[in-house]
Amino acid sequence: MVGPPHALPYEAERLETSADPAPGEVVVDVHALNVDSASWSQLRNECGDDAERIAEHLLELVRRRGKLHNPVTGSGGMLIGTVAALGAGRSEPAPGTLLCSLVSLTCTPLELTAVTSLDPASPHVGVRGHAVLSAAAAWAHVPDDLDRDAFLSAMDVVGAPAWADAVARPGMRVAVIGAGGKAGLLSVAALRSRLGEEGRVLGLCWPPETVTVAREAGADAVLAVDCTDPVATMTAVRSAFGGEQADLVLACANVPGCEGGAILSCRDDGEVLFFSMATSFPAAALIAESLSSTCRLTIATGFLPGAPDLVTDMLRRRPELTILLAGPQ
């Protein structure tokens, strides 16, 4: 690991990518990356949706830093691959196991030799290379009975529906910002199961063509609104909830500038879950302060015990979610 002093992997300028595992580590032959939504959106914009330019950009970024860490968004993604070797003291996952990592690629040593497939419309990028998972890194088996791309998409945002399920209570009014994206639609699906008949799920979507996805995932009402407009967002939430603010707001949009709308839409003793790497956490804190809002602001991380099992079960119970995850978001 290269500087700064005392840095953890996320903060490091570069990670060591040796394929000779240290005790407890797992070396994985990487087949594909799922670039996180905020980073993929930024890369597409920067490269003008040119597949060759995006591929070159990814390879150069990983070459330079020994990890996939977008310097603009600060985010990365996750990987799928086959276990190649285990460090001393490690007995699982067994070599040959197909797994996906549940740790951001911003913190995962990664070396790529080629991009084998890339479509700007999809964040799934076929690659050749290897990665090293630390002894503490979480991972999940890739099941044989589920579509692999859909499973990878779901695991990339596995924390969002898991947090939604953990925090929501029956009867709540919940607004999901970015309900037409992958994190948003899975959160809507989890909430619909969790809230009961008295609870209400409002999906806020932009662009308008993502409205159908949120509705099919289970939202009770869906509105097309640009959630970077805080007053428009608050107005939409109040109109949907009979003049009331939401008890819980999930911010899942992959664009910056949604902090104000999320906070304005939440009642004072409610909670906002920020599950987006496009979020500015200083902005969220200072906007809440400027509004004298006392709603709880929570960073909904990608790791929550039991999350992979919860989402895998949801995909098995609701096969239509696989189709929704395959769509453009």
C-alpha positions, -999 to 999 in steps of 0.1 A, spaced: 0 0 0 14 34 -10 7 65 13 -5 85 29 10 74 62 -14 53 84 -39 51 55 -66 24 52 -71 9 18 -98 34 8 -75 63 15 -44 48 -1 -30 62 -33 -22 27 -46 -27 -8 -34 -3 -37 -37 -17 -63 -61 6 -93 -56 -12 -126 -64 8 -143 -36 -17 -143 -8 -8 -132 27 -23 -152 56 -61 -151 55 -63 -136 21 -82 -149 -10 -69 -145 -45 -97 -143 -71 -95 -147 -109 -118 -119 -119 -144 -124 -147 -165 -92 -145 -168 -59 -127 -201 -42 -117 -191 -5 -117 -213 14 -91 -240 36 -105 -226 70 -97 -192 61 -111 -206 45 -143 -228 76 -149 -198 98 -145 -176 76 -168 -202 75 -195 -206 113 -195 -168 119 -195 -162 94 -223 -192 104 -244 -206 68 -242 -177 56 -262 -171 20 -252 -134 20 -262 -127 52 -243 -145 39 -212 -125 6 -213 -92 25 -217 -101 48 -188 -109 19 -165 -77 0 -174 -56 31 -168 -73 39 -135 -68 4 -122 -32 4 -135 -24 36 -117 -40 29 -84 -41 -9 -80 -78 -7 -74 -110 7 -90 -114 40 -73 -131 68 -94 -114 100 -83 -145 121 -92 -171 101 -74 -149 84 -48 -166 51 -56 -159 18 -73 -181 -12 -76 -177 -49 -70 -165 -80 -88 -174 -116 -97 -148 -143 -101 -134 -177 -92 -113 -184 -62 -77 -191 -73 -57 -194 -41 -60 -191 -3 -35 -177 21 -22 -196 51 -49 -203 77 -77 -199 53 -99 -229 43 -129 -213 25 -141 -204 1 -127 -234 -16 -106 -229 -48 -129 -230 -78 -158 -213 -59 -176 -187 -80 -182 -157 -57 -189 -120 -58 -173 -96 -34 -193 -75 -10 -165 -50 -5 -161 -19 -26 -134 -21 -53 -121 12 -39 -107 -10 -11 -98 -41 -30 -64 -48 -46 -71 -53 -83 -50 -59 -114 -65 -61 -149 -49 -74 -181 -79 -68 -204 -114 -56 -208 -132 -84 -227 -167 -68 -231 -182 -35 -224 -216 -19 -233 -221 17 -221 -257 9 -214 -247 -16 -187 -223 -13 -158 -213 -50 -161 -178 -51 -176 -162 -83 -187 -125 -84 -177 -95 -106 -172 -73 -101 -141 -71 -109 -104 -81 -94 -71 -71 -100 -35 -98 -102 -8 -86 -95 27 -93 -118 57 -121 -94 68 -137 -90 33 -173 -102 30 -183 -122 0 -213 -142 -13 -216 -175 -33 -231 -170 -68 -261 -193 -69 -268 -215 -99 -305 -209 -100 -305 -171 -105 -295 -150 -135 -259 -141 -129 -261 -104 -141 -292 -98 -120 -276 -113 -90 -244 -92 -94 -265 -61 -98 -285 -69 -67 -253 -77 -46 -238 -44 -57 -266 -25 -39 -274 -52 -14 -272 -28 15 -301 -6 3 -329 -31 6 -314 -46 37 -313 -12 54 -348 -5 42 -360 -37 57 -341 -31 90 -353 5 96 -389 5 82 -418 -3 105 -454 -13 95 -476 16 88 -448 41 79 -449 66 50 -417 60 30 -403 80 1 -376 64 -22 -356 89 -42 -342 72 -73 -369 44 -71 -363 35 -107 -327 25 -103 -313 -8 -90 -309 3 -54 -342 20 -55 -363 -7 -70 -350 -34 -46 -356 -10 -17 -392 -5 -29 -397 -43 -31 -383 -48 4 -404 -20 18 -436 -33 2 -431 -66 21 -421 -48 54 -447 -20 57 -479 -40 57 -512 -29 43 -513 4 62 -478 15 51 -472 36 19 -443 35 -4 -438 65 -27 -413 62 -56 -397 94 -69 -381 89 -103 -361 107 -129 -360 105 -158 -397 99 -163 -392 66 -182 -381 49 -149 -415 54 -134 -427 20 -147 -398 2 -130 -407 16 -96 -444 8 -100 -437 -28 -110 -413 -32 -81 -443 -24 -58 -445 13 -51 -480 24 -41 -475 57 -59 -448 69 -83 -441 105 -94 -416 118 -119 -397 146 -102 -362 160 -105 -350 154 -70 -321 178 -73 -349 204 -69 -355 203 -32 -388 223 -31 -402 202 -60 -392 170 -41 -408 182 -9 -440 193 -27 -443 159 -44 -439 140 -11 -465 162 7 -490 158 -22 -486 120 -21 -490 118 17 -519 141 22 -499 171 32 -476 152 55 -438 146 52 -424 111 51 -415 91 82 -385 76 63 -367 88 31 -342 66 12 -319 86 -11 -308 62 -38 -303 85 -68 -270 82 -87 -267 120 -92 -254 147 -68 -276 173 -53 -305 153 -38 -296 160 -2 -319 190 3 -349 174 -12 -345 143 10 -342 163 42 -371 187 34 -393 156 27 -387 140 61 -405 148 93 -384 161 122 -383 129 142 -380 108 110 -349 93 93 -331 98 60 -310 69 47 -284 80 23 -275 51 0 -257 68 -29 -221 75 -35 -232 107 -52 -242 120 -18 -222 149 -3 -223 141 34 -210 176 44 -239 191 23 -264 168 40 -252 177 75 -251 215 68 -284 216 50 -301 198 79 -284 224 102 -296 253 81 -332 241 81 -331 233 119 -341 198 109 -338 171 136 -344 141 114 -318 114 118 -292 113 89 -279 78 84 -252 65 61 -266 32 48 -235 13 41 -232 -17 17 -226 -41 46 -253 -54 69 -253 -89 84 -278 -111 66 -282 -88 37 -271 -112 9 -295 -139 22 -324 -114 24 -319 -102 -11 -313 -136 -26 -345 -148 -11 -363 -118 -25 -350 -125 -60 -362 -161 -57 -397 -151 -44 -402 -124 -70 -387 -135 -104 -400 -102 -120 -372 -84 -101 -347 -101 -123 -363 -86 -154 -364 -51 -137 -327 -54 -128 -318 -62 -163 -333 -30 -176 -314 3 -182 -310 23 -150 
